[in-house]
């Protein structure tokens, strides 16, 4: 079974590829893409062919539904996302399954097996479960500080950021702790109603935002509390989603 992985987070892309090749001997990864443009180009290239596409919803240059408008998608599609609010749209484009991140092995097995035996659209039970089942998000992290172990509630976290290959957690009272997890992992664990990944290197909590101003290159600059030691800028590709997130939490 030839598989194309469409995923803009490199670690998530690598983890999915590893899980597929380790647990499903008949799976062959024939391509990986990370954007709408790159995926459309792959699909339009003569000789490229996939039986199944694992497709992340939110890509670096837009959502995956734009791919269906620009290219003829004949492969069976399995949507992957950290959010459950795309389930209905996944149904509309006849995806065969809908996996919520972080993807567990049981759900992955279900999706692969469904690809082997079905050629139709998504199972209505999968759709209903994605809409109805409340997602459980991380409530606390246990961090180390010198010789101490410190539990930190997510409600006490102002933002996370990465710098020089390290990931840091900053609390509302301006304590900073180094984390074992990457921002890719944290993005899948945190409540998207409270936290938003504004760039490759920063995730911010809604209550930490003091003000926002327009910045160079159609980006946005955030003033946060506590004040960060770096410029907190919303990437151009995330500005629209960030503004929708702000409005949705208003």
N, C-alpha and C positions, 0 to 999 in steps of 0.2 A: 504494500500500500504506500504510494508516494504522497508525502506530506509537505505542504508549504506552511511555514510559520510566519505570521504577520504580527510583529510585536516590536514596539519602539524602545522598550527597556531591555538593555543588553543582558542583564542578569536574569530577568524573567524569561527572555528568549533562550538563553543557555540552559536554564533549569528545565524548561519544557522539553527542549530537544533531548536533554539527558534522560528525562523520565520516559519519553517515548521510545528511545533506542534501547534503554535498559530493560524495559518491561514488555515491549512488543517487538519480537524478533522480525516480524514481517513489515515493520515500518521503516521506510527509508526517507530521510529528510532531503528533499530535492531543492530546497531554497529557503532563504530567510529574508524578509524585508521589514522595514521599520517605518514606512510612511505610505500615505495614499499614492503619491506619485510613483514611488519605487515599486509598489505592488501592481499598479496599473501597467507599468512598463514591463514587469515580469510576466504578467498575464498575456500581454499583447505580443511578447517575443516568440517567434516561431520555434517550435521544439520544446518549449516549456509546458509541462503538463503535471497536474497534481490531482490525485483522487480526493484528497481531503485538505482543507485549509483551516488551520487554527488561527482565528482572526481576533486580535485585540480590538476593542471598540474605539478607544481614544488613542490616536496616533499622533506623531509629531507635527503633522501638517493638517489635521482635521480628523473627523470621525470616519470609521470604516465604511459607513453607508455610502459615502461618496465613491468608493471603489465600484459598487454595483451600478452606479450611474455612468461610469466611464468605461467599464469593461464588461465583457460577457463572462460571468462567473458560472462555470458548469460543474465545478467540484462541489462535493458536500462540504458545508461550512459549519464549524463549531466556534461559536462566539466565546471569547474569554474577556472578563472584565471584573473590576473590583466593585462595580455598582449593579444594583438590580433593576434600575429604572430604564434599561434598554431592552428588557425582555420582549415587550410588544413589538418593537421595531425589528428585533431578531426574528420574530415570528413572521413578520411581513416579507422578509427577504428569504424565507424558507430555510433558515439555518436548522441544522439537525439536532443541535444541543446547545446549551447555554451554561457555561462553567463560571462560577464565581471564584475570584481569586481570594486567598491563595488556593490553588487547585489541589485537592487531595487525590490520592491514587485511586480510591474507589470511584470517584466521579470521573476521573480520566478513563478508567477501564470501561465504565458505562458508556461514555461517549464514543470510544473506539469501537466497542462492540456494536453500538447502534449504527455506526458507519458501515460495518461489515454486513449487516443484515437489512438495512433500510436504505431506500433512495428517496423517500419522501421528506417532508418538513419536520419541524421540531415537534416532539411529543407534547400534547397539551398539558400533561402532568408536570413536565419540566417547566413550561411557561408559568403555570399557576404557582408552583413551588418558588420560582424565582421572584414572583410578585408578592406572594403572601408571607414567605418565611422571613422573619426578621434576622438580619445579619448581626452576628455578635462581633463586636470590635474590641480591641485591646483596652482594658481598663487601667492597667498599671504596668510600669516597667521596673525591673530590679536592676539597679546600676551599682557599680563599684567606685568608691572614692577612697583612695589610699587603702587602708586596711578595713574600711567599713563597707557594708552592703546597705544600700539605701533604696527603699521602695518609693517610686514616684507615681502618683496618680496622673492619668492623662489630663484631667481637669486642671492640674497644676503646671502643665507644660505650655510654654509660650511658642517655641519653635524648635525645629531641628535643622542642622545644617552640616554640610560636609566640607572639609578643608584638608588638603594634603593627605588624601586617602583615609582620613579619620571622619567619623560621624559624631556629632555632638548634640546633646539635649540641653536646652536652656529653659529653666523654670521661670515662673512668673516673678519670683523674688530674686532672679538673676544668678542662680546657681548654675554652674555648667558641669556636665558629666559626659564622659566619653562613652559611646555606645558600641556594642558588638555588631548590631544589625546595620545593614546599609539602608540608604533612603529608599531603594526599590522595595525592600522587605517592609519597611515602616509604612510605605504608601498603601500596601495591601492590608495592613493591620489596623490602621487608624480610621476613625469615624469620619467619612467625607463630609458630613454635615458640620463638623467642627474644624477639620484640618484640610488644607489645600496645598498641593505641591506647586509652588509658584515658578520653580525652575529646576534644573537638574541638581542643584546644590542646596535647596531650601524647601522646607515644609513649614507652614505657619498656621497657628491656631487663630480662629476668628477673634477672640477677645484680645489678642495681642496687637491687633491693628489699630493704630491711632489715627493715621491719615494716609491719603494716597494722592500722588501728583503725577502728571504726565512726565515721561522721561524720554530720552533719546531713542530713536528708532522705533517709534510707536509702542514703547514699553511703558510700564508703570513703576514708580518708585514708592516703596512703603516706609512710613515711619512707624516703628514698632516699639512696644514697651514690654520688657526692658530694651534699651537701645542696643542694637547689634554692633559688633565690631567690624562689620562689612556692609557694603551697599546692598540693601534688600530690594531686588528688582524682579518684577514679574516678566518672564520671557515673552517675547512677542507672540509666539505660537500659543501661549496660555492665557493671553489677556482676555479674550472673549469669554472663555470658560470661567475665568476668575471673576469677571464682572457678573456673570450669571449666578455664580456661587454666592457672591455678596448679596445680590438681590434676593436669592432664595432663602438666605438666612436673615433677611431684614425683618 
